[in-house]
């Protein structure tokens, strides 16, 4: 584990510290058979098959990373983020890592999504 402060678990702190960053890469959710591609950002294994989130030219999604080190047991961040985006009609698929949450939003609405998150961070 790297140095620095530990994970943030209170909602106000998580919102204030979000510091959302938009990745320039386009992303796609793809069902894979066999060995998943080495460049997969994430793999989700379900009974119906394995989904990989892959960098892909022309992919339908943008990734926004919330730079706050949110605690895995922190309550409310996903709901607040999804609610703010939903209020603007923006779909959001959340993937949580140990250090950060990653939001996959429609590529065409990535700038708007980033603006919504930046405003939410200022209010939080």
N, CA and C atoms as a LAMMPS dump frame, in Angstrom:
ITEM: TIMESTEP
0
ITEM: NUMBER OF ATOMS
372
ITEM: BOX BOUNDS ff ff ff
-5.0000000000000000e+02 5.0000000000000000e+02
-5.0000000000000000e+02 5.0000000000000000e+02
-5.0000000000000000e+02 5.0000000000000000e+02
ITEM: ATOMS id mol type element x y z
1 1 1 N 0.839 -1.173 0
2 1 2 C 0 0 0
3 1 3 C 0.879 1.229 0
4 2 1 N 0.485 2.227 -0.769
5 2 2 C 1.271 3.446 -0.846
6 2 3 C 1.006 4.32 0.361
7 3 1 N 1.861 5.306 0.585
8 3 2 C 1.718 6.208 1.713
9 3 3 C 0.563 7.169 1.519
10 4 1 N 0.436 8.086 2.486
11 4 2 C -0.63 9.068 2.413
12 4 3 C -1.757 8.714 3.34
13 5 1 N -2.767 9.572 3.31
14 5 2 C -3.925 9.377 4.17
15 5 3 C -4.666 8.1 3.786
16 6 1 N -5.361 7.554 4.753
17 6 2 C -6.146 6.353 4.506
18 6 3 C -7.412 6.68 3.738
19 7 1 N -8.218 5.669 3.512
20 7 2 C -9.456 5.859 2.762
21 7 3 C -10.415 6.806 3.476
22 8 1 N -11.16 7.561 2.692
23 8 2 C -12.168 8.489 3.203
24 8 3 C -13.495 7.745 3.25
25 9 1 N -14.194 7.818 4.392
26 9 2 C -15.444 7.078 4.511
27 9 3 C -16.676 7.957 4.714
28 10 1 N -16.495 9.224 5.106
29 10 2 C -17.675 10.067 5.3
30 10 3 C -18.089 10.67 3.956
31 11 1 N -19.391 10.756 3.749
32 11 2 C -19.922 11.186 2.455
33 11 3 C -19.441 12.569 2.062
34 12 1 N -19.481 13.519 2.973
35 12 2 C -19.046 14.882 2.633
36 12 3 C -17.586 14.889 2.18
37 13 1 N -16.755 14.134 2.869
38 13 2 C -15.343 14.062 2.495
39 13 3 C -15.133 13.386 1.158
40 14 1 N -15.908 12.317 0.903
41 14 2 C -15.785 11.619 -0.379
42 14 3 C -16.217 12.537 -1.528
43 15 1 N -17.323 13.254 -1.345
44 15 2 C -17.795 14.155 -2.4
45 15 3 C -16.821 15.299 -2.631
46 16 1 N -16.364 15.912 -1.554
47 16 2 C -15.452 17.05 -1.685
48 16 3 C -14.126 16.645 -2.333
49 17 1 N -13.701 15.414 -2.082
50 17 2 C -12.415 14.956 -2.599
51 17 3 C -12.475 14.211 -3.916
52 18 1 N -13.65 14.157 -4.559
53 18 2 C -13.8 13.338 -5.776
54 18 3 C -12.751 13.644 -6.839
55 19 1 N -12.519 14.91 -7.142
56 19 2 C -11.559 15.312 -8.175
57 19 3 C -11.683 14.434 -9.422
58 20 1 N -12.855 14.43 -10.079
59 20 2 C -13.068 13.53 -11.214
60 20 3 C -12.121 13.816 -12.376
61 21 1 N -11.604 12.752 -12.964
62 21 2 C -10.682 12.861 -14.104
63 21 3 C -11.248 12.059 -15.27
64 22 1 N -11.375 12.72 -16.413
65 22 2 C -11.883 12.087 -17.631
66 22 3 C -10.734 11.474 -18.408
67 23 1 N -10.834 10.194 -18.688
68 23 2 C -9.856 9.468 -19.487
69 23 3 C -10.135 9.756 -20.97
70 24 1 N -9.095 9.978 -21.753
71 24 2 C -9.26 10.265 -23.182
72 24 3 C -9.613 9.02 -23.999
73 25 1 N -9.387 7.84 -23.432
74 25 2 C -9.64 6.569 -24.123
75 25 3 C -11.129 6.264 -24.189
76 26 1 N -11.56 5.679 -25.295
77 26 2 C -12.922 5.155 -25.406
78 26 3 C -12.924 3.713 -24.905
79 27 1 N -14.065 3.288 -24.303
80 27 2 C -14.165 1.982 -23.678
81 27 3 C -15.397 1.248 -24.157
82 28 1 N -15.328 -0.089 -24.131
83 28 2 C -16.452 -0.939 -24.515
84 28 3 C -16.604 -2.065 -23.504
85 29 1 N -17.851 -2.482 -23.283
86 29 2 C -18.167 -3.656 -22.486
87 29 3 C -18.375 -4.798 -23.474
88 30 1 N -17.567 -5.847 -23.355
89 30 2 C -17.565 -6.925 -24.338
90 30 3 C -17.643 -8.272 -23.622
91 31 1 N -18.51 -9.155 -24.097
92 31 2 C -18.553 -10.519 -23.576
93 31 3 C -17.432 -11.292 -24.265
94 32 1 N -16.602 -11.958 -23.458
95 32 2 C -15.448 -12.668 -24.019
96 32 3 C -15.595 -14.172 -23.794
97 33 1 N -15.092 -14.924 -24.758
98 33 2 C -15.004 -16.373 -24.637
99 33 3 C -13.532 -16.72 -24.464
100 34 1 N -13.245 -17.651 -23.597
101 34 2 C -11.864 -18.074 -23.409
102 34 3 C -11.074 -17.069 -22.597
103 35 1 N -9.794 -17.003 -22.898
104 35 2 C -8.867 -16.136 -22.175
105 35 3 C -9.196 -14.667 -22.438
106 36 1 N -9.378 -13.86 -21.39
107 36 2 C -9.69 -12.448 -21.607
108 36 3 C -8.473 -11.691 -22.138
109 37 1 N -8.713 -10.631 -22.884
110 37 2 C -7.609 -9.832 -23.419
111 37 3 C -6.743 -9.247 -22.295
112 38 1 N -5.459 -9.154 -22.544
113 38 2 C -4.521 -8.648 -21.546
114 38 3 C -4.76 -7.182 -21.21
115 39 1 N -5.364 -6.438 -22.125
116 39 2 C -5.563 -5.005 -21.884
117 39 3 C -6.915 -4.691 -21.239
118 40 1 N -7.595 -5.699 -20.731
119 40 2 C -8.884 -5.468 -20.071
120 40 3 C -8.681 -4.609 -18.829
121 41 1 N -9.494 -3.589 -18.697
122 41 2 C -9.467 -2.75 -17.494
123 41 3 C -10.072 -3.514 -16.322
124 42 1 N -11.158 -4.223 -16.588
125 42 2 C -11.835 -4.994 -15.547
126 42 3 C -12.5 -6.21 -16.172
127 43 1 N -12.643 -7.228 -15.351
128 43 2 C -13.362 -8.441 -15.748
129 43 3 C -14.469 -8.686 -14.737
130 44 1 N -15.641 -9.011 -15.244
131 44 2 C -16.772 -9.348 -14.39
132 44 3 C -17.239 -10.728 -14.804
133 45 1 N -17.112 -11.674 -13.888
134 45 2 C -17.512 -13.051 -14.178
135 45 3 C -18.912 -13.288 -13.63
136 46 1 N -19.831 -13.615 -14.516
137 46 2 C -21.219 -13.892 -14.154
138 46 3 C -21.562 -15.296 -14.622
139 47 1 N -22.673 -15.82 -14.152
140 47 2 C -23.098 -17.15 -14.578
141 47 3 C -23.254 -17.221 -16.092
142 48 1 N -23.693 -16.125 -16.699
143 48 2 C -23.959 -16.124 -18.144
144 48 3 C -22.705 -15.947 -19
145 49 1 N -21.617 -15.527 -18.401
146 49 2 C -20.386 -15.32 -19.159
147 49 3 C -19.505 -14.272 -18.509
148 50 1 N -18.382 -13.986 -19.16
149 50 2 C -17.415 -13.018 -18.649
150 50 3 C -17.473 -11.751 -19.478
151 51 1 N -17.61 -10.624 -18.787
152 51 2 C -17.594 -9.315 -19.435
153 51 3 C -16.238 -8.684 -19.189
154 52 1 N -15.657 -8.131 -20.242
155 52 2 C -14.412 -7.379 -20.119
156 52 3 C -14.698 -5.931 -20.494
157 53 1 N -14.09 -5.025 -19.745
158 53 2 C -14.136 -3.613 -20.112
159 53 3 C -12.813 -3.328 -20.8
160 54 1 N -12.912 -3.02 -22.087
161 54 2 C -11.722 -2.913 -22.931
162 54 3 C -11.579 -1.548 -23.575
163 55 1 N -10.326 -1.093 -23.757
164 55 2 C -10.127 0.095 -24.591
165 55 3 C -10.493 -0.287 -26.022
166 56 1 N -11.229 0.592 -26.694
167 56 2 C -11.67 0.247 -28.044
168 56 3 C -11.938 1.52 -28.825
169 57 1 N -11.28 1.659 -29.975
170 57 2 C -11.6 2.773 -30.863
171 57 3 C -13.075 2.688 -31.198
172 58 1 N -13.783 3.775 -31.055
173 58 2 C -15.207 3.776 -31.324
174 58 3 C -16.048 3.211 -30.194
175 59 1 N -15.432 2.902 -29.051
176 59 2 C -16.182 2.394 -27.906
177 59 3 C -17.254 3.386 -27.476
178 60 1 N -18.313 2.881 -26.901
179 60 2 C -19.479 3.709 -26.582
180 60 3 C -19.368 4.443 -25.243
181 61 1 N -18.328 4.137 -24.46
182 61 2 C -18.254 4.696 -23.118
183 61 3 C -16.973 5.478 -22.873
184 62 1 N -17.109 6.462 -21.974
185 62 2 C -15.964 7.203 -21.442
186 62 3 C -15.798 6.781 -19.99
187 63 1 N -14.56 6.824 -19.505
188 63 2 C -14.3 6.498 -18.102
189 63 3 C -13.929 7.776 -17.355
190 64 1 N -14.619 7.996 -16.26
191 64 2 C -14.283 9.087 -15.348
192 64 3 C -13.862 8.443 -14.034
193 65 1 N -12.661 8.758 -13.585
194 65 2 C -12.15 8.215 -12.331
195 65 3 C -12.307 9.253 -11.233
196 66 1 N -12.884 8.827 -10.121
197 66 2 C -12.976 9.69 -8.942
198 66 3 C -11.691 9.475 -8.151
199 67 1 N -10.888 10.521 -8.039
200 67 2 C -9.545 10.376 -7.492
201 67 3 C -9.496 10.255 -5.968
202 68 1 N -10.611 10.496 -5.297
203 68 2 C -10.638 10.3 -3.853
204 68 3 C -10.427 8.819 -3.549
205 69 1 N -9.627 8.548 -2.519
206 69 2 C -9.464 7.162 -2.077
207 69 3 C -10.629 6.87 -1.133
208 70 1 N -11.739 6.474 -1.717
209 70 2 C -12.947 6.211 -0.936
210 70 3 C -12.867 4.84 -0.292
211 71 1 N -13.356 4.774 0.936
212 71 2 C -13.38 3.497 1.652
213 71 3 C -14.397 2.566 1.005
214 72 1 N -14.053 1.309 0.919
215 72 2 C -14.978 0.342 0.329
216 72 3 C -16.264 0.215 1.137
217 73 1 N -16.212 0.54 2.42
218 73 2 C -17.423 0.497 3.236
219 73 3 C -18.042 1.879 3.443
220 74 1 N -17.556 2.874 2.703
221 74 2 C -18.158 4.207 2.763
222 74 3 C -19.566 4.163 2.187
223 75 1 N -20.466 4.916 2.788
224 75 2 C -21.877 4.876 2.39
225 75 3 C -22.277 6.156 1.678
226 76 1 N -22.872 6.018 0.494
227 76 2 C -23.525 7.136 -0.169
228 76 3 C -22.864 7.695 -1.401
229 77 1 N -21.581 7.423 -1.63
230 77 2 C -20.909 8.022 -2.781
231 77 3 C -21.529 7.553 -4.093
232 78 1 N -21.692 6.259 -4.258
233 78 2 C -22.271 5.745 -5.504
234 78 3 C -23.67 6.299 -5.712
235 79 1 N -24.473 6.332 -4.655
236 79 2 C -25.843 6.848 -4.767
237 79 3 C -25.845 8.326 -5.139
238 80 1 N -24.98 9.119 -4.526
239 80 2 C -24.936 10.55 -4.816
240 80 3 C -24.506 10.813 -6.254
241 81 1 N -23.483 10.107 -6.69
242 81 2 C -22.965 10.278 -8.044
243 81 3 C -23.994 9.819 -9.072
244 82 1 N -24.533 8.618 -8.877
245 82 2 C -25.521 8.088 -9.813
246 82 3 C -26.772 8.959 -9.834
247 83 1 N -27.179 9.459 -8.678
248 83 2 C -28.351 10.32 -8.607
249 83 3 C -28.164 11.63 -9.342
250 84 1 N -26.999 12.245 -9.18
251 84 2 C -26.714 13.509 -9.864
252 84 3 C -26.681 13.316 -11.377
253 85 1 N -26.078 12.229 -11.823
254 85 2 C -26.032 11.947 -13.26
255 85 3 C -27.421 11.573 -13.781
256 86 1 N -28.157 10.771 -13.01
257 86 2 C -29.507 10.372 -13.43
258 86 3 C -30.428 11.585 -13.56
259 87 1 N -30.253 12.563 -12.693
260 87 2 C -31.081 13.772 -12.753
261 87 3 C -30.9 14.503 -14.086
262 88 1 N -29.764 14.266 -14.733
263 88 2 C -29.492 14.871 -16.044
264 88 3 C -29.718 13.877 -17.174
265 89 1 N -30.233 12.697 -16.843
266 89 2 C -30.497 11.675 -17.852
267 89 3 C -29.249 11.003 -18.389
268 90 1 N -28.189 10.949 -17.58
269 90 2 C -26.918 10.359 -18.004
270 90 3 C -26.754 8.992 -17.351
271 91 1 N -26.638 7.957 -18.165
272 91 2 C -26.404 6.605 -17.657
273 91 3 C -25.023 6.523 -17.029
274 92 1 N -24.893 5.652 -16.028
275 92 2 C -23.614 5.51 -15.332
276 92 3 C -23.443 4.075 -14.866
277 93 1 N -22.334 3.461 -15.221
278 93 2 C -21.956 2.131 -14.759
279 93 3 C -20.722 2.299 -13.888
280 94 1 N -20.817 1.897 -12.622
281 94 2 C -19.748 2.12 -11.648
282 94 3 C -18.959 0.837 -11.431
283 95 1 N -17.638 0.961 -11.459
284 95 2 C -16.739 -0.134 -11.119
285 95 3 C -15.847 0.379 -9.989
286 96 1 N -15.881 -0.306 -8.861
287 96 2 C -15.085 0.121 -7.715
288 96 3 C -13.8 -0.692 -7.638
289 97 1 N -12.702 0.032 -7.482
290 97 2 C -11.425 -0.593 -7.187
291 97 3 C -11.079 -0.332 -5.735
292 98 1 N -9.954 -0.828 -5.275
293 98 2 C -9.553 -0.613 -3.886
294 98 3 C -9.335 0.868 -3.596
295 99 1 N -8.742 1.586 -4.548
296 99 2 C -8.401 2.987 -4.328
297 99 3 C -9.42 3.977 -4.883
298 100 1 N -10.052 3.645 -5.992
299 100 2 C -10.904 4.624 -6.666
300 100 3 C -12.154 3.981 -7.251
301 101 1 N -13.143 4.83 -7.491
302 101 2 C -14.329 4.416 -8.238
303 101 3 C -14.169 4.925 -9.665
304 102 1 N -14.621 4.115 -10.611
305 102 2 C -14.524 4.444 -12.036
306 102 3 C -15.929 4.424 -12.602
307 103 1 N -16.304 5.509 -13.251
308 103 2 C -17.64 5.662 -13.801
309 103 3 C -17.564 5.562 -15.312
310 104 1 N -18.371 4.71 -15.881
311 104 2 C -18.441 4.579 -17.336
312 104 3 C -19.751 5.22 -17.783
313 105 1 N -19.619 6.284 -18.548
314 105 2 C -20.758 7.074 -19.008
315 105 3 C -20.762 7.096 -20.533
316 106 1 N -21.904 7.398 -21.141
317 106 2 C -21.932 7.449 -22.609
318 106 3 C -20.892 8.445 -23.139
319 107 1 N -20.15 8.004 -24.139
320 107 2 C -19.089 8.821 -24.727
321 107 3 C -19.605 10.197 -25.146
322 108 1 N -20.775 10.233 -25.75
323 108 2 C -21.313 11.497 -26.265
324 108 3 C -21.652 12.492 -25.158
325 109 1 N -21.768 12.012 -23.913
326 109 2 C -22.155 12.9 -22.816
327 109 3 C -21.056 13.026 -21.76
328 110 1 N -19.843 12.669 -22.128
329 110 2 C -18.737 12.653 -21.172
330 110 3 C -18.441 14.024 -20.573
331 111 1 N -18.45 15.062 -21.408
332 111 2 C -18.168 16.411 -20.91
333 111 3 C -19.241 16.878 -19.941
334 112 1 N -20.483 16.63 -20.28
335 112 2 C -21.596 16.985 -19.411
336 112 3 C -21.51 16.221 -18.094
337 113 1 N -21.175 14.937 -18.167
338 113 2 C -21.042 14.124 -16.956
339 113 3 C -19.934 14.671 -16.059
340 114 1 N -18.824 15.035 -16.646
341 114 2 C -17.712 15.593 -15.874
342 114 3 C -18.147 16.885 -15.188
343 115 1 N -18.874 17.747 -15.899
344 115 2 C -19.368 18.999 -15.312
345 115 3 C -20.28 18.721 -14.118
346 116 1 N -21.196 17.755 -14.27
347 116 2 C -22.113 17.391 -13.182
348 116 3 C -21.315 16.946 -11.959
349 117 1 N -20.3 16.117 -12.161
350 117 2 C -19.502 15.608 -11.047
351 117 3 C -18.677 16.703 -10.39
352 118 1 N -18.138 17.61 -11.187
353 118 2 C -17.374 18.718 -10.619
354 118 3 C -18.268 19.615 -9.767
355 119 1 N -19.489 19.881 -10.241
356 119 2 C -20.43 20.679 -9.441
357 119 3 C -20.796 19.95 -8.144
358 120 1 N -21.046 18.652 -8.229
359 120 2 C -21.39 17.862 -7.045
360 120 3 C -20.255 17.9 -6.026
361 121 1 N -19.032 17.847 -6.487
362 121 2 C -17.872 17.877 -5.614
363 121 3 C -17.784 19.21 -4.868
364 122 1 N -18.164 20.285 -5.526
365 122 2 C -18.122 21.618 -4.889
366 122 3 C -19.22 21.779 -3.846
367 123 1 N -20.358 21.12 -4.071
368 123 2 C -21.487 21.201 -3.136
369 123 3 C -21.23 20.319 -1.925
370 124 1 N -20.61 19.124 -2.202
371 124 2 C -20.38 18.139 -1.136
372 124 3 C -19.558 18.698 -0.041
